Amino acid sequence: MNTFKQVNISLPDNTYPIIIDLQAFNLSGLEQELTKRKIMVVSNTTVAPLYLDHIVDLFPENKVFTCVLEDGEVHKNVRSWQRILDALAEHQFNRSDLLISLGGGVICDMTGFAAASWMRGIDFIQIPTTLLSQIDASVGGKTGINHSKGKNLIGAFHQPKAVIVNIKTLNTLPEREFNAGIGEAIKYGGIDQPDFFYWLSSHVDSIKNRDADVLQNLIAKCCEFKAEIVEQDEKEQGKRALLNLGHTFGHAIEIATHYHYLHGEAVALGMVMAAELSAQLGHCDVGIRKMLENLLQAFDLPIKLDVNVSSDELLQLMKADKKVVNDQHRLILMRGLGAAFIAEGVKDSEILITLQSCLTHT
Ligand SMILES: NC(=O)c1ccc[n+]([C@@H]2O[C@H](COP(=O)([O-])OP(=O)(O)OC[C@H]3O[C@@H](n4cnc5c(N)ncnc54)[C@H](O)[C@@H]3O)[C@@H](O)[C@H]2O)c1
């Protein structure tokens, strides 16, 4: 029986597979990549004890080195990136060698950025181990680290050679992290996949019970949605910005609350705010916010901030985000469920009204 599904991303300079296996780290078809001389596997102190040995054992013919970083979004910074570069330097990695990420989105983003910057770019493979990184962070070539002034402010576009998903890794993922991943899945429904939104609504129990077949379908669908957008706009000159639904608000929430919320939780809160702003500006019905809130709550995701943050502070942080163009906010708003669009020139005063209403809404 075939235990894997495959989704391909076709880009002008690089076509690569996303292999989604029910029970294995499935590297079939990648033999050419694996003849590389040396491999550096980057992981963290939580994931390494669980899966690092399995990954090293996959490469009996290669020289394999490991780099284990501190766990957490607060470590997605220059220091950790420097540690990866130091390890590459110590073991004399060159352009024919390979990096592998093993972990959640934080490790995927940092490993990708190290691969993008070492010797102006070496190959890497993503092995994402959180739901969020399997459906989003490992796919599409955005790599980077945070700056104290904002999320992902330092980075590069650099596509991996492959993405290897083993659904079994989700068995060890804490529930809160799992649900945060669903926040990004709901995002695809909100952008342009209303049928998927309804599919998620009708599979809440099987998803929460981590039914492997259902999860395999979910991950494959999300990767297909993301691939379709990235294939049309690899470097975010246009349509790819839609993938930021909920993110400008979300990034500000992450920073303002000192990462009290997980990334997927902050995106959930951000989507509620985007729906509220869309309704306030007359783009969509107020019911869209309610529909989003119902599905987010079904997966125990937050729909209201429970940390004391001022609307002014959030607005200032939103200004520091990458999506401000010529001092004007460029936000992803909705004309309906599954009808997101890029709204240019949104005013501070309009955003403030939404923030105030969402911070006080009960
Ligand atoms: N590059 C992109 O396109 C993109 C897209 C979305 C999000 N992101 C980034 O991804 C990051 C969030 O990723 P995340 O939600 O995966 O967070 P994360 O990487 O911090 O992982 C969450 C937690 O789960 C642990 N973990 C990972 N796999 C595990 C497993 N199988 N079993 C047990 N524990 C496990 C991690 O060690 C961590 O403690 C953010 O930095 C965000 O900016 C990037």
PDBQT file of the ligand as one rigid body, heavy atoms in Angstrom, charges set to zero:
ROOT
HETATM    1  N1  LIG A 401       8.699  30.636   6.237  1.00  0.00    +0.000 N 
HETATM    2  C1  LIG A 401       7.387  30.678   6.208  1.00  0.00    +0.000 C 
HETATM    3  O1  LIG A 401       6.767  30.723   5.128  1.00  0.00    +0.000 OA
HETATM    4  C2  LIG A 401       6.627  30.622   7.494  1.00  0.00    +0.000 A 
HETATM    5  C3  LIG A 401       5.240  30.424   7.477  1.00  0.00    +0.000 A 
HETATM    6  C4  LIG A 401       4.575  30.335   8.707  1.00  0.00    +0.000 A 
HETATM    7  C5  LIG A 401       5.277  30.436   9.892  1.00  0.00    +0.000 A 
HETATM    8  N2  LIG A 401       6.618  30.630   9.862  1.00  0.00    +0.000 N 
HETATM    9  C6  LIG A 401       7.389  30.727  11.118  1.00  0.00    +0.000 C 
HETATM   10  O2  LIG A 401       7.269  29.482  11.789  1.00  0.00    +0.000 OA
HETATM   11  C7  LIG A 401       7.466  29.707  13.183  1.00  0.00    +0.000 C 
HETATM   12  C8  LIG A 401       6.414  28.943  13.963  1.00  0.00    +0.000 C 
HETATM   13  O3  LIG A 401       6.578  27.579  13.712  1.00  0.00    +0.000 OA
HETATM   14  P1  LIG A 401       6.019  26.469  14.731  1.00  0.00    +0.000 P 
HETATM   15  O4  LIG A 401       4.631  26.799  15.080  1.00  0.00    +0.000 OA
HETATM   16  O5  LIG A 401       6.326  25.173  14.114  1.00  0.00    +0.000 OA
HETATM   17  O6  LIG A 401       6.858  26.745  16.049  1.00  0.00    +0.000 OA
HETATM   18  P2  LIG A 401       8.212  26.094  16.662  1.00  0.00    +0.000 P 
HETATM   19  O7  LIG A 401       9.180  25.855  15.587  1.00  0.00    +0.000 OA
HETATM   20  O8  LIG A 401       8.607  26.974  17.778  1.00  0.00    +0.000 OA
HETATM   21  O9  LIG A 401       7.710  24.693  17.229  1.00  0.00    +0.000 OA
HETATM   22  C9  LIG A 401       6.769  24.663  18.271  1.00  0.00    +0.000 C 
HETATM   23  C10 LIG A 401       7.249  23.839  19.468  1.00  0.00    +0.000 C 
HETATM   24  O10 LIG A 401       7.063  22.452  19.191  1.00  0.00    +0.000 OA
HETATM   25  C11 LIG A 401       8.291  21.745  19.406  1.00  0.00    +0.000 C 
HETATM   26  N3  LIG A 401       8.251  20.606  18.494  1.00  0.00    +0.000 N 
HETATM   27  C12 LIG A 401       8.473  20.617  17.172  1.00  0.00    +0.000 A 
HETATM   28  N4  LIG A 401       8.187  19.433  16.649  1.00  0.00    +0.000 NA
HETATM   29  C13 LIG A 401       7.794  18.631  17.668  1.00  0.00    +0.000 A 
HETATM   30  C14 LIG A 401       7.354  17.293  17.745  1.00  0.00    +0.000 A 
HETATM   31  N5  LIG A 401       7.198  16.547  16.646  1.00  0.00    +0.000 N 
HETATM   32  N6  LIG A 401       7.066  16.794  18.966  1.00  0.00    +0.000 NA
HETATM   33  C15 LIG A 401       7.172  17.569  20.075  1.00  0.00    +0.000 A 
HETATM   34  N7  LIG A 401       7.537  18.846  20.069  1.00  0.00    +0.000 NA
HETATM   35  C16 LIG A 401       7.850  19.381  18.860  1.00  0.00    +0.000 A 
HETATM   36  C17 LIG A 401       9.346  22.780  19.149  1.00  0.00    +0.000 C 
HETATM   37  O11 LIG A 401      10.563  22.407  19.733  1.00  0.00    +0.000 OA
HETATM   38  C18 LIG A 401       8.706  24.005  19.806  1.00  0.00    +0.000 C 
HETATM   39  O12 LIG A 401       8.872  23.947  21.198  1.00  0.00    +0.000 OA
HETATM   40  C19 LIG A 401       7.400  31.199  13.402  1.00  0.00    +0.000 C 
HETATM   41  O13 LIG A 401       8.699  31.691  13.624  1.00  0.00    +0.000 OA
HETATM   42  C20 LIG A 401       6.862  31.738  12.089  1.00  0.00    +0.000 C 
HETATM   43  O14 LIG A 401       7.326  33.030  11.810  1.00  0.00    +0.000 OA
HETATM   44  C21 LIG A 401       7.308  30.721   8.697  1.00  0.00    +0.000 A 
ENDROOT
TORSDOF 0
